[in-house]
Amino acid sequence: MREGPRIYNLFPILAGPLSRWRPHLERAAGMGFTWIFVNPFHETGFSGSLYSVKDHYRLDPRLQDGTGRPAEEQLRDMLGAAGRLGLAVMMDLVINHTAFDSPLVREHPDWYKRDATGQILHPGAKDGERRVVWRDLAEVDNAGSPDRDALWNYWRTLALYYAGLGFRGFRCDAAYQVPAALWRDLIGAVKARHPEVLFFAETLGCAPEQTLETAGSGFDFIFNSSKWWDFREVWCLEQYDKTAPVVPTISFPESHDTPRLAVELGGDQAAVLQRYAFAAVFSTGVMLPMGFEYGFQKRLHVVQTTPADWESPRWDLTGAITAINRTKARFRALNEDGMLQPVDLGNPQRFGFHKRTRDGREGVLAVLNLDRTRAARVRVPPGVPTSPPLAWTDPLTGTSHPVTDPGEMEVGPAGILIVHPDPKFPY
């Protein structure tokens, strides 16, 4: 069984200089994560935003170790420390824009989109009814640049450089805003030389057709929108049905772009853990940002966050997250975007789905109690295979118990159980 990626998002300006990352890497490895995702670490432009990259080959001063050593040496040290802990490292690859004050704007003016007066265009996005424009960014014209060959070669060379340095993955920011042909070119070039390198597409907020077109251009994984699902509307399952045959997905309970879940759920520790457990069960891969395990409340900020924002732990969920990750690793059905079918548990406060591997040979039943105040008793619903005999596992502890007749189990407030064939019997 190939395990899906379990990703710990190390937010660089919260962690500080690369030389101080080791405790975070050790904690991630200890919790059973297999990947580290690092947001942009390059030199930034005037705004100081991590996503406003000025120089792709220089290290942000906030992350330097103070020795004056080249960025390459400092990055190699970090990658070596991660590798010795069994962690692969994924970096953000941002190729749809640069900082407005990047030297590339001056050196390669034809690489950028411009308005009718010849001024650089700034990318933006809809925020409700208003449009937000990021004036610290310059929008790259990957599709229509008259110097397209040189531009694409720049991105290809950049990805090959960092793959050669030892990065084993690229999280591609706003991947749907980049031509699919460019992704095919870039991904093909990297995999020809580094076949082990994986590409992860960030496609949140785009139309399903855009998601599928982007996924089909060579990506190994995409991130899905299950974080915003209420377990009642049908959109999430519809998205799953469309993407599962094409590309595996990664779920997350919160990200560097969202409020902290501990705040959103009013400090309800059980509900926070349920959302992480659900994310781990629902998709091939799972991700969480640093600080989630301690109930941090300050939202991560791509400009303003500093190491001084490291908070006193509200709680310590490292043990429960470790157990969830181990449970995920244990069942093949939890490491694939296989066949998924919701089941009726007879109460709108209970939610369940039967998930099978793509070959149909293995399966589990996930049962969630959406009531955050009271425990619930749930029976194994009709249609779920009961031969061989079933057991249930609490992913928060990793403990398993046989399902006894009449097949009724108790699920705690905001709890989750995984029902599966009893390991004492062959599947």
Secondary structure, DSSP 8 states (H G I E B T S, - for coil): -----EEEEE-HHHH-SGGG-HHHHHHHHHTT--EEEE---EEE-TT--TTSEEEEEEE-GGG--SS---HHHHHHHHHHHHHHTT-EEEEEE--SEEETT-HHHHH-GGGB-B-TTS-B---EEEETTEEEE-TTEEEB-TTT-TTHHHHHHHHHHHHHHHHHHT--EEEETTGGGS-HHHHHHHHHHHHHH-TT-EEEE--TTS-HHHHHHHHTTT-SEEE--GGG--SSSSHHHHHHHHHTTT--EEE-S--TTS--HHHHTTT-HHHHHHHHHHHHHHSSEEEEETTGGGT--S---TTT--GGG----S---HHHHHHHHHHHHH-GGGGS--EEEEE--SSTTEEEEEEE-TTSS-EEEEEEE--SSS-EEEE--TTS--SS-EEEEETTTTEEEE--TTTEEEE-TT-EEEEEE-TTS--
